[in-house]
C-alpha cells in the first residue's frame, strides 16, 4: 500500500485550527465530512468495485459503526469483516501549493482509503487519530474532476493476530467510521504539533517550555515567522514572543518562560491556559491553539497520592466508548451528557478502558476536573510476534503524542490483564526511546 498514514498530534487535530490570515488572504480550513456517505457491509475486491458494483449501498451519516445493532445480540456473534464507505468531495485548497488532508479521529480496526483507484494509505489500529495526505492524488485530476473526487474507505475488523487489541480482549472490536472525518486545507508548510511542558518549582512558580513540529512533506527550506501568545484562565495575555527561524525537523523550542503564581489545575479548580501559535511563511499563514494546565503530583511510597501538594483520594469509574444502538458511534451530545453524569455522581477519576478515546472525552476531562488513566489496548495477549509488538509501540507513541498536553492525564496505562506473565514483565521493563520533548 502506497502512502502510509501519518499521525496527527496538533494542527491536524482539526478543531485546534483557527483562522489567522489578514483579510483577503487564504486561511486554513476544516470541514467535517459527516454527510454524503454511503455504506456497504461485505467484502469487495478493490476500490474500483466500490464504484462499479450494482450492489445496494445504504446512505449513512457519521459517526457510523457497522456493529451498532449486533454487538449485544444474545443469539448471534457480531459481524467481523469489511465495511465499505464511499463519498464524493469537492476540493478547493485556497493555498498555492498547499496540502489537502483527510483526517480521521478514529476508525476500526484497519482502515484503507483510495481516491478513485489511487491508494491513499492504510492505518492499523482502531483508536488513534491519523491522516491521509491526498494532495498528490488531487494534483493528477483536472479542475473539473476536483469538483467531484471519489473517495472510498474500507474499515476491516476481521481478526488480525498482528494488531492490538487481541482476540482475547473482553470487549467488542468494533468496525466503521465511528469517529469524525475532516477535510483540512493547509499551507505547504504548516504547524503539525505543539507540546507544552509546565514544570512547577519548589517556590510555587512554574517554568513553561513550548516545543513545536512542522508538517513539511515537500521539505521546503523557507523562513518561518512564529508569533506565540499564552493566555491565563481568565483570558489575559501573560506571555508574547516572536521568532524567525528556517524550517526545521522534529520538535524545536519555541519559547521558555516563567509564571510566578500559576493557577493550578485540579478537580476542584480545573484551570486551563491557552497557547496560540501563528506561523507565517511565503506559502501562507495559519494558527494553532492548544490548551494546557499547570499541576504537579506525587505518589508517596506507602502513602497517599498527592496533587499540587495535597492528599487526594481518587474516586471514580471506567468508561468504554459504547452505547446501546450505537456501539462506538456516539454523537458528541451523548458523550457530553455521559461525562457530565460521571462528574456529577462525585467522581474525580476515570479510567479510559482499554484504548485511546476520542479527543472530546479528554477535552471534557480537562474542563470538568476528572483525573485520567488512559490506556494502550494491550489486553490478555502476551507479547505476540514482532509485528504485534511494533503495532503496540506505534499505538502507544501516537496516544501520548496526541494527548500530551491534557492536564487531566496522570496515568499512562500499558495494558489490561497482561502483567502476570513473565514475558510481559520482561518486555515492559525494556527502555522505550522516543523523541518527546523533555
RODO-2510 file (C-alpha; in nm, 4 decimals, decimal comma):
residues 438
     n   res          X          Y          Z
     1     x     0,0000     0,0000     0,0000
     2     x     0,1439     0,3336    -0,1005
     3     x     0,1074     0,6498     0,1030
     4     x     0,1064     0,5153     0,4584
     5     x    -0,0946     0,7179     0,7067
     6     x     0,0775     0,9765     0,9198
     7     x    -0,0313     1,0577     1,2721
     8     x    -0,1857     1,3823     1,3841
     9     x    -0,0760     1,5466     1,7047
    10     x    -0,1591     1,9160     1,6934
    11     x    -0,2596     2,1195     1,3878
    12     x    -0,4032     1,8164     1,2184
    13     x    -0,6345     1,7712     1,5129
    14     x    -0,8837     1,9766     1,3252
    15     x    -1,0652     2,1685     1,5980
    16     x    -0,7337     2,3191     1,7133
    17     x    -0,7075     2,5214     1,3926
    18     x    -0,8024     2,8866     1,3942
    19     x    -0,8257     3,1441     1,1155
    20     x    -0,5319     3,3835     1,1357
    21     x    -0,4670     3,5456     0,7977
    22     x    -0,5248     3,9045     0,7032
    23     x    -0,8457     3,9959     0,5239
    24     x    -0,8484     3,8569     0,1700
    25     x    -0,5627     3,6119     0,2327
    26     x    -0,6218     3,2349     0,2303
    27     x    -0,6708     3,0663     0,5687
    28     x    -0,6539     2,7071     0,6826
    29     x    -0,9936     2,5455     0,6576
    30     x    -1,1573     2,2475     0,8254
    31     x    -1,4728     2,0755     0,7005
    32     x    -1,6399     1,7973     0,8961
    33     x    -1,7482     1,5321     0,6467
    34     x    -2,0497     1,3970     0,8327
    35     x    -2,2958     1,3678     0,5437
    36     x    -2,2942     1,2398     0,1870
    37     x    -2,1623     0,8926     0,2720
    38     x    -2,2881     0,5559     0,1509
    39     x    -2,2135     0,2240     0,3216
    40     x    -2,1866    -0,1380     0,2086
    41     x    -2,1263    -0,4259     0,4504
    42     x    -1,9280    -0,7059     0,2921
    43     x    -1,6077    -0,7822     0,1044
    44     x    -1,5126    -0,6114    -0,2227
    45     x    -1,2154    -0,6996    -0,4399
    46     x    -1,0804    -0,3444    -0,4678
    47     x    -1,1727     0,0219    -0,4543
    48     x    -1,2793     0,0186    -0,8175
    49     x    -1,5530    -0,2265    -0,7336
    50     x    -1,6851     0,0205    -0,4777
    51     x    -1,7861     0,2416    -0,7715
    52     x    -1,8684    -0,0286    -1,0285
    53     x    -2,0801    -0,2568    -0,8139
    54     x    -2,4539    -0,2596    -0,8538
    55     x    -2,4930    -0,3889    -0,5003
    56     x    -2,7148    -0,1921    -0,2702
    57     x    -2,5449     0,0893    -0,0789
    58     x    -2,7051     0,2453     0,2270
    59     x    -2,6920     0,6229     0,2899
    60     x    -2,5349     0,6899     0,6310
    61     x    -2,4114     0,9818     0,8377
    62     x    -2,1007     0,9881     1,0521
    63     x    -2,0154     0,8743     1,3096
    64     x    -2,1236     0,5254     1,1989
    65     x    -2,0467     0,1813     1,3402
    66     x    -2,1467    -0,1278     1,1453
    67     x    -2,1828    -0,3249     1,4706
    68     x    -2,4374    -0,0846     1,6175
    69     x    -2,7161    -0,3442     1,6305
    70     x    -2,5408    -0,6827     1,6501
    71     x    -2,2706    -0,6325     1,9145
    72     x    -2,5047    -0,7156     2,2037
    73     x    -2,7268    -0,9649     2,0235
    74     x    -2,7534    -1,2719     2,2512
    75     x    -2,8305    -1,5070     1,9623
    76     x    -2,5582    -1,4312     1,7052
    77     x    -2,1945    -1,3240     1,7051
    78     x    -2,1261    -0,9676     1,5990
    79     x    -2,0055    -0,9088     1,2415
    80     x    -1,6306    -0,9284     1,1755
    81     x    -1,5153    -0,8291     0,8289
    82     x    -1,5078    -0,5447     0,5783
    83     x    -1,7342    -0,2427     0,5792
    84     x    -1,7014    -0,0007     0,2857
    85     x    -1,7783     0,3705     0,2747
    86     x    -1,7838     0,5971    -0,0282
    87     x    -1,8419     0,9653    -0,0920
    88     x    -1,7502     1,2394    -0,3379
    89     x    -1,5640     1,5506    -0,2296
    90     x    -1,5367     1,8901    -0,3974
    91     x    -1,1764     2,0007    -0,3403
    92     x    -1,0662     2,3642    -0,3378
    93     x    -0,7470     2,4299    -0,1434
    94     x    -0,7043     2,8103    -0,1135
    95     x    -0,3256     2,7922    -0,0603
    96     x    -0,0955     2,7885    -0,3657
    97     x     0,0963     2,4613    -0,3382
    98     x    -0,0972     2,3782    -0,0185
    99     x    -0,1711     2,0382     0,1318
   100     x    -0,5106     1,8689     0,1346
   101     x    -0,5621     1,6287     0,4242
   102     x    -0,8187     1,3629     0,5127
   103     x    -0,8168     1,3461     0,8908
   104     x    -0,9752     1,0540     1,0792
   105     x    -1,0422     1,0827     1,4527
   106     x    -1,0565     0,7039     1,4754
   107     x    -1,1778     0,4128     1,2613
   108     x    -1,1987     0,0431     1,3341
   109     x    -0,9966    -0,1511     1,3114
   110     x    -0,7764    -0,1407     0,9984
   111     x    -0,8595     0,1476     0,7668
   112     x    -0,7576     0,1746     0,3997
   113     x    -0,8530     0,4620     0,1685
   114     x    -0,8435     0,5417    -0,2036
   115     x    -0,9017     0,8443    -0,4222
   116     x    -1,0501     0,6855    -0,7305
   117     x    -0,8095     0,3979    -0,7950
   118     x    -0,5145     0,5731    -0,6256
   119     x    -0,4314     0,4272    -0,2826
   120     x    -0,4017     0,6914    -0,0130
   121     x    -0,2775     0,4762     0,2722
   122     x    -0,3527     0,2267     0,5456
   123     x    -0,3791     0,2699     0,9209
   124     x    -0,3690    -0,0246     1,1628
   125     x    -0,5407     0,0372     1,4945
   126     x    -0,8934     0,1420     1,5808
   127     x    -0,8401     0,4248     1,8286
   128     x    -0,5610     0,6663     1,7274
   129     x    -0,6165     0,9698     1,5084
   130     x    -0,4497     0,9550     1,1663
   131     x    -0,4349     1,1383     0,8351
   132     x    -0,4009     1,0670     0,4666
   133     x    -0,2451     1,3427     0,2557
   134     x    -0,4442     1,3419    -0,0692
   135     x    -0,2543     1,6333    -0,2277
   136     x    -0,0619     1,4341    -0,4857
   137     x    -0,3651     1,2297    -0,5857
   138     x    -0,5658     1,5507    -0,6321
   139     x    -0,2951     1,7078    -0,8482
   140     x    -0,3443     1,4332    -1,1062
   141     x    -0,7043     1,5457    -1,1580
   142     x    -0,8392     1,8121    -1,3878
   143     x    -1,0128     2,1154    -1,2293
   144     x    -1,3465     1,9654    -1,3320
   145     x    -1,2602     1,6296    -1,1730
   146     x    -1,1627     1,8008    -0,8463
   147     x    -1,5227     1,9141    -0,8080
   148     x    -1,6313     1,5523    -0,7502
   149     x    -1,3425     1,3366    -0,6246
   150     x    -1,4444     0,9762    -0,5460
   151     x    -1,3224     0,8649    -0,2027
   152     x    -1,3566     0,5036    -0,0902
   153     x    -1,2703     0,3793     0,2599
   154     x    -1,2554     0,0183     0,3771
   155     x    -1,2835    -0,0460     0,7524
   156     x    -1,1983    -0,4038     0,8475
   157     x    -1,2444    -0,5515     1,1945
   158     x    -1,1573    -0,9068     1,0892
   159     x    -0,9396    -1,0959     1,3388
   160     x    -0,5714    -0,9997     1,2998
   161     x    -0,3057    -1,1531     1,5272
   162     x    -0,0636    -0,8664     1,4476
   163     x    -0,2963    -0,5860     1,5605
   164     x    -0,3926    -0,4591     1,9043
   165     x    -0,6258    -0,5330     2,0759
   166     x    -0,6074    -0,9112     2,0624
   167     x    -0,8938    -1,1534     2,0115
   168     x    -0,8698    -1,2442     2,3820
   169     x    -0,9915    -0,8968     2,4819
   170     x    -1,3144    -0,8910     2,6817
   171     x    -1,4807    -0,6212     2,4718
   172     x    -1,6029    -0,5911     2,1129
   173     x    -1,3609    -0,4832     1,8396
   174     x    -1,5987    -0,2598     1,6505
   175     x    -1,5747    -0,1664     1,2842
   176     x    -1,6614     0,1504     1,0974
   177     x    -1,6020     0,5240     1,0720
   178     x    -1,7208     0,5616     1,4291
   179     x    -1,5480     0,8948     1,4926
   180     x    -1,5441     1,2086     1,2826
   181     x    -1,3710     1,2542     0,9463
   182     x    -1,2436     1,6002     0,8466
   183     x    -1,1185     1,7581     0,5238
   184     x    -0,8388     2,0054     0,6027
   185     x    -0,6618     2,2608     0,3826
   186     x    -0,3158     2,3717     0,4961
   187     x    -0,0326     2,5800     0,3507
   188     x     0,2658     2,3920     0,2100
   189     x     0,4491     2,4348     0,5413
   190     x     0,2227     2,4039     0,8439
   191     x     0,2321     2,3500     1,2174
   192     x     0,1788     1,9837     1,2978
   193     x     0,2096     1,9687     1,6774
   194     x     0,2769     2,1771     1,9839
   195     x     0,3822     2,0225     2,3134
   196     x     0,3701     2,2348     2,6281
   197     x     0,5620     2,1155     2,9337
   198     x     0,4930     2,3033     3,2604
   199     x     0,7308     2,2252     3,5494
   200     x     0,6303     2,3500     3,8942
   201     x     0,9233     2,4639     4,1121
   202     x     0,9591     2,4333     4,4894
   203     x     0,8746     2,8032     4,5330
   204     x     0,5369     2,7534     4,3590
   205     x     0,6301     2,9195     4,0311
   206     x     0,6149     2,7305     3,7002
   207     x     0,8607     2,7120     3,4126
   208     x     0,6806     2,6611     3,0805
   209     x     0,8500     2,5046     2,7779
   210     x     0,6801     2,5260     2,4374
   211     x     0,8016     2,2984     2,1565
   212     x     0,6565     2,2678     1,8069
   213     x     0,6889     2,0477     1,4999
   214     x     0,6213     2,1276     1,1353
   215     x     0,4335     1,9352     0,8718
   216     x     0,6556     1,9916     0,5688
   217     x     0,6394     1,6883     0,3386
   218     x     0,7902     1,8870     0,0499
   219     x     1,0939     1,9627     0,2707
   220     x     1,0831     2,3288     0,1790
   221     x     1,3708     2,5345     0,3140
   222     x     1,1808     2,8530     0,3883
   223     x     1,1816     3,1255     0,6517
   224     x     0,9246     3,0742     0,9269
   225     x     0,7915     3,3535     1,1443
   226     x     0,6316     3,2349     1,4689
   227     x     0,4143     3,4557     1,6874
   228     x     0,3382     3,2972     2,0233
   229     x     0,0829     3,4104     2,2819
   230     x    -0,0118     3,2489     2,6112
   231     x    -0,3365     3,3387     2,7879
   232     x    -0,4191     3,2636     3,1509
   233     x    -0,7503     3,1005     3,2567
   234     x    -0,9137     3,4439     3,2653
   235     x    -0,8179     3,5179     2,9037
   236     x    -0,5414     3,7678     2,9848
   237     x    -0,2217     3,7558     2,7777
   238     x     0,0664     3,6656     3,0101
   239     x     0,3382     3,5975     2,7530
   240     x     0,4166     3,7030     2,3941
   241     x     0,7139     3,6403     2,1671
   242     x     0,8213     3,6480     1,8029
   243     x     1,0662     3,4105     1,6419
   244     x     1,2072     3,3970     1,2891
   245     x     1,3883     3,0735     1,2011
   246     x     1,4355     2,8457     0,8987
   247     x     1,2067     2,5454     0,8562
   248     x     1,3078     2,2711     1,0986
   249     x     1,2725     1,8957     1,1523
   250     x     1,1273     1,7288     1,4592
   251     x     1,0359     1,9229     1,7716
   252     x     1,2096     2,2570     1,8187
   253     x     1,1907     2,5016     2,1125
   254     x     0,9611     2,7983     2,0537
   255     x     0,9739     2,9605     2,3973
   256     x     1,0515     2,9110     2,7645
   257     x     0,9159     3,1429     3,0310
   258     x     0,8207     3,1630     3,3973
   259     x     0,4785     3,2035     3,5586
   260     x     0,5313     3,3390     3,9092
   261     x     0,1952     3,2444     4,0626
   262     x     0,0217     2,9889     3,8388
   263     x    -0,3419     2,8937     3,8768
   264     x    -0,3105     2,5177     3,9283
   265     x    -0,5320     2,2576     3,7632
   266     x    -0,7214     2,0245     3,9968
   267     x    -1,0613     1,8503     4,0157
   268     x    -1,1939     2,1354     4,2310
   269     x    -1,0410     2,4103     4,0120
   270     x    -0,9731     2,2856     3,6576
   271     x    -0,7899     2,5995     3,5397
   272     x    -0,6831     2,5909     3,1738
   273     x    -0,4297     2,8121     2,9968
   274     x    -0,4241     2,8690     2,6196
   275     x    -0,1181     2,8664     2,3924
   276     x    -0,1667     3,0247     2,0486
   277     x     0,0937     2,9918     1,7723
   278     x     0,0728     3,1719     1,4380
   279     x     0,3018     3,0517     1,1598
   280     x     0,3727     3,2724     0,8575
   281     x     0,5703     3,1582     0,5527
   282     x     0,5795     3,2549     0,1864
   283     x     0,3138     2,9875     0,1287
   284     x     0,0590     3,1313     0,3690
   285     x    -0,0379     3,1844     0,7301
   286     x    -0,2030     2,9531     0,9797
   287     x    -0,2766     2,9402     1,3502
   288     x    -0,2895     2,6660     1,6104
   289     x    -0,4353     2,6778     1,9612
   290     x    -0,3646     2,4287     2,2369
   291     x    -0,4937     2,4293     2,5940
   292     x    -0,2805     2,3157     2,8844
   293     x    -0,2867     2,3059     3,2616
   294     x    -0,0257     2,3541     3,5323
   295     x    -0,0164     2,0964     3,8117
   296     x     0,2227     1,8600     3,9878
   297     x     0,1625     1,5242     4,1506
   298     x     0,3421     1,2701     4,3663
   299     x     0,2971     0,9036     4,4533
   300     x     0,4226     0,8777     4,8089
   301     x     0,5820     0,5400     4,8826
   302     x     0,3423     0,3517     5,1126
   303     x     0,1449     0,6720     5,1296
   304     x    -0,1178     0,8817     4,9591
   305     x    -0,1455     1,0223     4,6098
   306     x    -0,0781     1,3960     4,6263
   307     x    -0,1911     1,6548     4,3726
   308     x    -0,0439     2,0037     4,3986
   309     x     0,0995     1,9044     4,7361
   310     x    -0,2367     1,7976     4,8810
   311     x    -0,3514     1,4435     4,9596
   312     x    -0,6272     1,3411     4,7204
   313     x    -0,8463     1,0315     4,7386
   314     x    -0,9310     0,9060     4,3895
   315     x    -1,2981     0,8196     4,3461
   316     x    -1,4064     0,7101     4,0043
   317     x    -1,5145     0,4698     3,7392
   318     x    -1,4118     0,3420     3,3978
   319     x    -1,5506     0,4129     3,0525
   320     x    -1,5842     0,2246     2,7264
   321     x    -1,6807     0,4140     2,4109
   322     x    -2,0018     0,2161     2,3722
   323     x    -2,3768     0,2745     2,3802
   324     x    -2,6868     0,0696     2,3068
   325     x    -2,7974     0,1012     1,9458
   326     x    -2,4860     0,2988     1,8531
   327     x    -2,1899     0,0879     1,9673
   328     x    -1,8776     0,3072     1,9257
   329     x    -2,0506     0,5743     1,7124
   330     x    -2,1553     0,8008     1,9985
   331     x    -2,2571     1,1562     1,8982
   332     x    -2,0926     1,4485     2,0776
   333     x    -2,4054     1,5421     2,2739
   334     x    -2,4280     1,1931     2,4233
   335     x    -2,0580     1,1939     2,5158
   336     x    -2,1010     1,5296     2,6894
   337     x    -2,4032     1,4049     2,8835
   338     x    -2,2225     1,0879     2,9913
   339     x    -1,9120     1,2719     3,1140
   340     x    -2,1239     1,5290     3,2969
   341     x    -2,3121     1,2488     3,4767
   342     x    -1,9840     1,0850     3,5805
   343     x    -1,8633     1,4097     3,7348
   344     x    -2,1968     1,4852     3,8991
   345     x    -2,2055     1,1464     4,0739
   346     x    -1,8958     1,2557     4,2661
   347     x    -1,6156     1,1026     4,0602
   348     x    -1,2816     1,2806     4,0311
   349     x    -1,1092     0,9981     3,8402
   350     x    -1,1792     0,7931     3,5278
   351     x    -1,0043     0,5031     3,3588
   352     x    -1,0491     0,5152     2,9818
   353     x    -1,0702     0,1453     2,9177
   354     x    -0,8966    -0,0024     2,7300
   355     x    -0,7797     0,2228     2,4461
   356     x    -0,7227     0,5803     2,3332
   357     x    -1,0541     0,7619     2,3295
   358     x    -1,1854     1,0492     2,1227
   359     x    -1,0375     1,3946     2,1781
   360     x    -1,3713     1,5266     2,3039
   361     x    -1,3551     1,2882     2,6001
   362     x    -1,0143     1,4238     2,7026
   363     x    -1,1230     1,7858     2,6490
   364     x    -1,4183     1,7254     2,8813
   365     x    -1,1970     1,5622     3,1436
   366     x    -0,9767     1,8742     3,1352
   367     x    -1,2786     2,1020     3,1710
   368     x    -1,4668     1,9008     3,4327
   369     x    -1,1670     1,8164     3,6510
   370     x    -1,1513     1,4392     3,6005
   371     x    -0,8108     1,2780     3,6549
   372     x    -0,7476     1,0277     3,3734
   373     x    -0,5877     0,6887     3,3293
   374     x    -0,5562     0,6404     2,9508
   375     x    -0,4510     0,3040     2,8232
   376     x    -0,2882     0,1098     2,5404
   377     x    -0,5250    -0,1626     2,4065
   378     x    -0,2870    -0,4456     2,5032
   379     x    -0,5226    -0,6988     2,6553
   380     x    -0,4640    -1,0603     2,7611
   381     x    -0,2472    -1,1413     2,4592
   382     x     0,1072    -1,1819     2,5820
   383     x     0,3778    -1,0049     2,3841
   384     x     0,2902    -1,1511     2,0419
   385     x     0,5236    -1,1503     1,7435
   386     x     0,7429    -0,8710     1,6043
   387     x     0,4578    -0,7090     1,4055
   388     x     0,2306    -0,7132     1,7104
   389     x     0,4961    -0,5531     1,9291
   390     x     0,5656    -0,2871     1,6662
   391     x     0,1943    -0,2077     1,6429
   392     x     0,1870    -0,1719     2,0219
   393     x     0,4786     0,0729     2,0126
   394     x     0,3124     0,2742     1,7366
   395     x    -0,0211     0,2963     1,9190
   396     x     0,1480     0,3927     2,2464
   397     x     0,3564     0,6616     2,0739
   398     x     0,0537     0,8043     1,8942
   399     x    -0,1611     0,8073     2,2078
   400     x     0,0970     1,0018     2,4090
   401     x     0,1809     1,2395     2,1224
   402     x    -0,1812     1,3198     2,0507
   403     x    -0,2845     1,3697     2,4153
   404     x     0,0423     1,5114     2,5510
   405     x    -0,1000     1,8488     2,6592
   406     x    -0,4014     1,7278     2,8588
   407     x    -0,3518     1,8142     3,2279
   408     x    -0,6174     1,5614     3,3255
   409     x    -0,3928     1,2693     3,2262
   410     x    -0,1843     1,1478     3,5187
   411     x    -0,1589     0,7777     3,4306
   412     x    -0,0483     0,6211     3,1016
   413     x    -0,1581     0,2556     3,1129
   414     x     0,0378    -0,0099     2,9234
   415     x    -0,2458    -0,2587     2,9087
   416     x    -0,5021    -0,4749     3,0808
   417     x    -0,4681    -0,8153     3,2495
   418     x    -0,1296    -0,8995     3,0956
   419     x     0,1260    -0,8198     3,3645
   420     x     0,1159    -1,1611     3,5342
   421     x     0,3137    -1,3220     3,2525
   422     x     0,6907    -1,3326     3,2754
   423     x     0,7298    -1,2442     2,9055
   424     x     0,5112    -0,9354     2,9540
   425     x     0,7157    -0,8204     3,2514
   426     x     1,0381    -0,8648     3,0540
   427     x     0,9019    -0,6698     2,7567
   428     x     0,7588    -0,3802     2,9584
   429     x     1,0847    -0,3470     3,1534
   430     x     1,2760    -0,2675     2,8315
   431     x     1,3521     0,1032     2,7720
   432     x     1,1287     0,2785     2,5206
   433     x     1,3135     0,5599     2,3451
   434     x     1,1209     0,8364     2,1716
   435     x     1,1820     1,1995     2,0898
   436     x     0,9147     1,3573     2,3112
   437     x     1,0294     1,6911     2,4451
   438     x     1,1614     1,6734     2,7990
***
